[in-house]
Amino acid sequence: MNRSTCPVIAIDGPTASGKGTVAALVAAELGFHYLDSGAIYRVLAVAAARQGLNPENQVNLQQIIAMAANLPVQFQGDKVLLNGHDVSEA
């Protein structure tokens, strides 16, 4: 599918309000892919912590931003893989 014609649905709301659950159900019903953007932020935090990078440090922050551009992350069902290792619980 061409990116310019790819439908996107965004759901906003407070933490733990059920946004992810609703989004997953809507995606399944419509036959769309579901992207858990929160999982992306969390896996980036795991990768940065494993590298000993502190986002409060400006130099580290720039390294984290660069890391995000090439983060080796995969989503397989409920699993989040970083460099092929399951970091779902982390």
N, C-alpha and C positions, 0 to 999 in steps of 0.2 A: 504494500500500500504506500502510496506517495505521502510524504510527511505533510504536505499542504492539504491533503484530504483526509488525514487520519483524525478521527474524532477523539476528543479529549474531554473528560468530565472531571471536574475538581470538586471536592467536598471539603469545606472548611468548618471548623468548630473547635470547641475546647478539648483539652486532653481527656482521654478515656470516655468520650461521649458516644462511641460506637461508629465513628467515621469509617474506620477500616473495615469493620464488619459490613456496613451498608455498601461501601465501595466494592468489596469483593462479591457481594450478592448481586449488585447491579451489573458488574462486569460479567459474571457468569451468566446472568439472564440474557444480556445483550450479545454474548459471544465475544466480548472484548478481553484484551489482556489487562491484568491488574498489576499496577506498579505501587508497591508499598514504599513511598518516598521516605517515610520515617526509618525504614530498614536501611536505606542508603546512608542517611545521616549517622545511624548507629554503627554501621560497619566501617564507615570512615573514622569514627571516633575510636573504634577498636584498633584499626590499622595505625592511627596516629599514636595511640597509647603504647602499642607494641614497639613503635619506633622511638618511644620516649619523648615525643613531641608535645609541647604544652601550647595550646592555642592562645594563651595570654601573652606569650612571647612573640613579638612581631616577626622575627626571623622564622620561628617555628610555624607561625600562621601561614606565611608564604609557602613553606614546604608542604603544609597540609593542603593548601589550595592546589599546588602542583600535583600532589598525590591523588587528589580527587579526580583530576582529569584522566588519570590512567589506572584507576583502582581496579585490580583484577577480581571483580566480584561477579558471582553468578547466583541466580535464584533458582532453586529446584524444589518446587512444591513449597513446603513450609520451611525448607532449609535455606540458609544464607551461607554461601561459600566464599571465603577469602583465600585467594591463591590455592584453591582446591580443597581447603580445610573448612569443615563445618564450624562456624562461629555463631550459630543461631542462639545458643545460650548466653554467649558473651555479650 
